[in-house]
Amino acid sequence: MRRLLIPFIMATTLALSATGTPQVLPLWEGTPPNHQTSELVEVGELRDTIFWYYQVQHPTIEVRRPSVGAANGQAVIVCPGGGYWGLAYDWEGTDTANWLNSIGVTAIVLKYRTPEDVSNVKPWLSPLLDAQRAIRLTRAHAAEWGIDPTKVGIMGFSAGGHLASTAATHFDAGDPGAADPVDRLSSRPDFAILIYPVISMEDGVTHGGSRTNLLGEAPTTELIEHYSNDLQVTADTPPTFLLHASDDDAVPVENSLRFYRALIAHGVSAEMHLYPTGGHGFALAIGKGHLQGWTARCADWLATLSQE
């Protein structure tokens, strides 16, 4: 198995102004919050056909923009999955970004920190801090990137779906007195797209690997409840699109069902598509029959939001 060390200087290449050219920017200036020094080294690895990141130490955003004529003002932060152990960066990240660009949406692929015990003070906190920062940073660059700051959403697959649903239920309006102007902006996404997401941390419903990696071997009842995002839905949770396959044997479909029921109970607009087959980790589902039509359903939903 080929292992490639990814130098930080390559992961934070200078932003280019040309539309259509990916821009990779550091998420934080200096040391990220909740980080502690360790011997871990960020790794990029090609496993079979998917490129993975592990042990992310320097979180980034990769900005991919549609052509000026096609851009509709929407932006989506994309959170690849990987069980809070790694990030399936191309399969559920850049490939998704390219599709979003094709329908006029600016895509921001988030290379977030996974909850390594040795490199994070509170391991469960770092992914959320990174997602919140990505939302704020996107709003801060809205004019430059041709984005409407009121049309910034978040999307996630599997454990990345848990992160996206966490961002959609744990947010703040920003700190008006913050020294960093980015921190003055809201971290609430305007909409969420959750693809075969982990939602609950409860036994029998959650994905065990994601829960262990995020919360540890013996999480407290308080942590389990805090990160069971169906229990955190309020009337302020943003409109949400959910997608799941009923035969998913990794992340039970009950995760999406619970979140959908919670959204409806709180009067939040929600659309859910359940497919009888498809399993887990199908990403864009290219070549998978009628399952690959999910992107068209999502595009229709995004177009409806754009008109509101």
VOGU-3710 file (C-alpha; in Angstrom, 3 decimals, decimal comma):
1> mrrllipfim> 0,000/0,000/0,000  1,419/3,288/-1,076  1,581/5,990/1,565  2,220/9,580/0,645  3,122/12,216/3,182  1,374/15,417/2,234  3,459/18,440/3,168  1,545/21,291/4,686  2,878/23,669/2,058  1,164/21,593/-0,659
11> attlalsatg> -2,091/21,447/1,267  -2,192/25,224/1,548  -1,270/26,313/-1,944  -1,809/29,973/-2,670  -5,339/30,856/-3,675  -5,791/31,622/-7,344  -8,361/34,128/-8,513  -9,391/32,404/-11,753  -12,892/30,969/-11,619  -12,810/27,198/-12,048
21> tpqvlplweg> -9,341/26,846/-10,545  -9,529/25,169/-7,120  -8,323/27,338/-4,259  -6,930/25,659/-1,167  -6,906/27,864/1,923  -5,950/27,184/5,539  -9,028/27,078/7,728  -7,327/28,788/10,654  -4,570/31,354/10,920  -1,877/29,871/13,133
31> tppnhqtsel> -2,590/26,958/15,449  -6,203/25,708/15,265  -8,215/25,914/18,483  -8,403/22,732/20,554  -5,127/21,505/19,013  -2,289/20,116/21,060  1,195/19,203/19,907  1,751/15,543/19,106  3,938/13,337/16,943  1,120/12,634/14,509
41> vevgelrdti> 1,829/13,473/10,886  -0,846/14,220/8,337  -1,056/11,418/5,789  -2,592/11,059/2,348  -3,106/7,534/1,080  -4,487/5,973/-2,075  -6,461/2,903/-0,989  -7,807/0,948/-3,936  -9,561/3,685/-5,923  -10,164/6,295/-3,206
51> fwyyqvqhpt> -7,745/8,932/-1,922  -7,923/9,285/1,863  -6,626/11,779/4,371  -5,793/10,703/7,906  -4,572/12,455/11,035  -5,332/15,904/9,639  -3,280/18,474/11,518  -3,813/21,504/9,287  -7,489/21,703/8,235  -8,214/23,399/4,929
61> ievrrpsvga> -11,002/24,324/2,575  -10,771/23,657/-1,146  -12,942/26,128/-3,034  -14,293/25,006/-6,402  -16,377/27,527/-8,300  -18,662/27,169/-11,326  -18,277/29,488/-14,276  -19,498/33,016/-13,621  -22,391/32,608/-16,029  -23,610/29,423/-14,339
71> angqavivcp> -23,184/30,469/-10,694  -26,475/30,803/-8,817  -25,125/32,305/-5,588  -25,449/29,131/-3,515  -22,482/27,585/-1,706  -22,158/24,187/-0,049  -19,480/23,081/2,405  -18,845/19,397/1,644  -17,806/17,057/4,485  -16,442/13,706/3,246
81> gggywglayd> -17,121/10,655/5,361  -14,786/8,082/6,819  -16,048/7,060/10,233  -14,316/10,000/11,967  -11,143/7,997/11,207  -10,246/9,312/7,774  -11,694/11,390/4,940  -12,699/9,835/1,605  -11,548/13,057/0,034  -12,181/12,510/-3,674
91> wegtdtanwl> -15,022/9,945/-3,520  -17,241/12,051/-1,252  -15,426/15,378/-1,577  -14,004/16,685/-4,824  -16,210/14,466/-7,023  -19,226/15,920/-5,235  -17,808/19,414/-5,654  -17,565/18,911/-9,413  -21,207/17,831/-9,533  -22,264/20,861/-7,491
101> nsigvtaivl> -20,345/23,124/-9,871  -22,246/21,559/-12,781  -25,537/22,852/-11,319  -24,171/26,330/-10,558  -23,247/25,845/-6,893  -19,919/26,885/-5,388  -18,465/23,936/-3,484  -16,095/24,148/-0,527  -14,545/20,775/0,342  -13,666/20,678/4,030
111> kyrtpedvsn> -10,577/18,765/5,112  -11,488/18,642/8,783  -9,623/17,271/11,757  -10,596/13,808/12,867  -10,908/13,345/16,638  -7,448/11,989/17,428  -7,009/11,777/21,193  -3,352/12,798/21,067  -3,677/15,857/18,818  -6,932/17,346/20,152
121> vkpwlsplld> -7,582/18,599/23,667  -11,244/17,532/23,465  -11,319/15,144/20,496  -15,078/15,392/19,893  -14,901/19,172/19,561  -12,411/19,697/16,715  -14,569/18,497/13,769  -17,402/20,825/14,781  -15,057/23,775/15,285  -13,699/23,200/11,787
131> aqrairltra> -17,176/22,963/10,233  -18,319/26,132/11,968  -15,187/27,955/10,848  -15,734/26,816/7,247  -19,246/28,282/7,276  -18,053/31,583/8,727  -15,090/31,755/6,333  -17,335/31,134/3,343  -19,562/34,025/4,389  -16,494/36,216/4,904
141> haaewgidpt> -15,450/35,559/1,276  -18,970/35,771/-0,152  -18,402/38,867/-2,280  -15,061/37,602/-3,590  -16,464/34,188/-4,520  -19,777/35,404/-5,924  -21,820/33,854/-3,116  -24,996/35,045/-1,445  -24,090/34,912/2,286  -27,691/33,875/3,052
151> kvgimgfsag> -27,373/30,783/0,816  -24,511/28,906/2,482  -25,300/25,266/3,216  -23,478/22,197/4,464  -23,432/18,658/3,080  -22,008/15,460/4,507  -21,718/11,748/3,833  -21,873/9,101/6,572  -19,745/10,410/9,480  -19,415/13,601/7,437
161> ghlastaath> -23,223/13,614/7,530  -23,029/13,484/11,294  -20,692/16,464/11,218  -23,033/18,334/8,856  -26,035/17,572/11,069  -24,018/18,664/14,105  -23,297/21,987/12,411  -27,001/22,276/11,567  -28,031/21,798/15,205  -25,109/23,318/17,140
171> fdagdpgaad> -24,477/26,847/15,890  -24,247/30,428/17,074  -24,842/33,890/15,692  -21,189/34,873/15,988  -19,365/37,026/18,511  -19,823/40,729/17,655  -16,857/41,619/19,856  -14,405/39,097/18,388  -11,009/40,383/17,290  -11,170/38,180/14,192
181> pvdrlssrpd> -13,930/39,538/11,920  -14,631/36,011/10,672  -15,698/35,025/14,182  -18,321/37,779/14,153  -20,296/35,904/11,500  -22,981/33,294/12,081  -22,068/29,590/11,926  -25,659/28,537/11,160  -25,905/26,889/7,755  -28,840/28,043/5,641
191> failiypvis> -29,606/24,445/4,603  -28,229/20,947/5,084  -27,817/17,933/2,791  -27,309/14,643/4,639  -26,310/11,569/2,630  -26,585/8,215/4,468  -25,736/10,173/7,621  -24,832/9,035/11,083  -27,258/10,992/13,281  -27,677/9,243/16,610
201> medgvthggs> -24,978/8,181/19,065  -27,348/5,763/20,803  -26,611/2,029/20,974  -28,433/0,043/18,336  -28,838/3,006/16,002  -25,440/4,623/15,675  -22,456/3,492/13,632  -20,223/2,042/16,319  -16,916/3,030/14,750  -17,981/6,644/14,280
211> rtnllgeapt> -19,185/6,877/17,867  -16,036/5,332/19,313  -13,766/7,513/17,201  -15,688/10,676/18,085  -16,659/10,118/21,725  -14,280/7,424/22,927  -14,779/3,910/24,248  -16,968/4,897/27,213  -18,730/8,201/26,488  -20,868/9,863/29,117
221> teliehysnd> -24,621/9,985/28,809  -24,335/13,747/28,355  -21,968/13,406/25,379  -24,140/10,744/23,746  -27,198/12,983/24,028  -25,331/16,112/22,928  -24,135/14,461/19,717  -27,368/12,573/18,991  -28,477/15,294/16,645  -32,084/14,181/16,309
231> lqvtadtppt> -32,390/15,232/19,963  -30,915/18,662/19,193  -33,321/19,766/16,464  -35,192/23,017/17,098  -37,384/25,311/15,038  -34,180/27,130/14,029  -32,616/24,043/12,421  -32,245/24,809/8,690  -34,186/23,081/5,875  -32,731/19,642/5,248
241> fllhasddda> -32,468/17,099/2,428  -31,944/13,486/3,515  -30,939/10,438/1,472  -30,516/6,846/2,632  -30,732/3,266/1,364  -32,962/0,955/3,404  -30,459/-1,901/3,130  -27,578/0,144/4,577  -25,882/-2,322/6,918  -23,275/0,147/8,194
251> vpvenslrfy> -25,403/3,139/9,179  -29,007/2,049/9,804  -31,681/3,979/7,937  -33,209/4,734/11,341  -30,662/7,542/11,617  -32,259/9,492/8,772  -35,767/8,548/9,922  -35,138/9,960/13,388  -33,767/13,221/12,039  -36,635/13,591/9,581
261> raliahgvsa> -39,235/12,993/12,288  -37,547/15,536/14,539  -37,487/18,136/11,760  -41,186/17,664/10,993  -42,073/17,781/14,694  -40,384/21,185/14,953  -41,913/22,606/11,777  -38,665/22,544/9,768  -38,917/22,000/6,022  -37,496/18,578/5,120
271> emhlyptggh> -37,277/16,303/2,101  -36,226/12,661/2,401  -35,532/10,046/-0,253  -35,235/6,396/0,732  -34,070/3,794/-1,771  -34,721/0,088/-1,201  -31,177/-0,911/-2,159  -27,833/0,806/-2,445  -26,016/-0,141/0,733  -23,581/2,343/2,189
281> gfalaigkgh> -20,942/4,630/0,744  -22,313/4,905/-2,795  -21,429/8,615/-3,097  -22,799/9,933/-6,425  -24,028/6,395/-7,265  -22,745/6,624/-10,830  -23,714/3,480/-12,758  -26,057/2,262/-10,001  -29,342/2,377/-11,877  -32,136/4,534/-10,528
291> lqgwtarcad> -30,088/5,258/-7,383  -27,895/7,629/-9,379  -30,959/9,799/-9,844  -30,596/11,096/-6,298  -28,433/13,961/-7,519  -31,254/15,166/-9,772  -33,648/15,090/-6,815  -31,172/17,079/-4,757  -30,591/19,553/-7,583  -34,359/20,141/-7,802
301> wlatlsqe> -34,486/20,738/-4,046  -31,584/23,195/-4,204  -33,236/25,038/-7,086  -36,402/25,406/-5,016  -34,383/26,853/-2,139  -32,615/29,238/-4,492  -35,955/30,687/-5,580  -37,106/31,425/-2,025
//
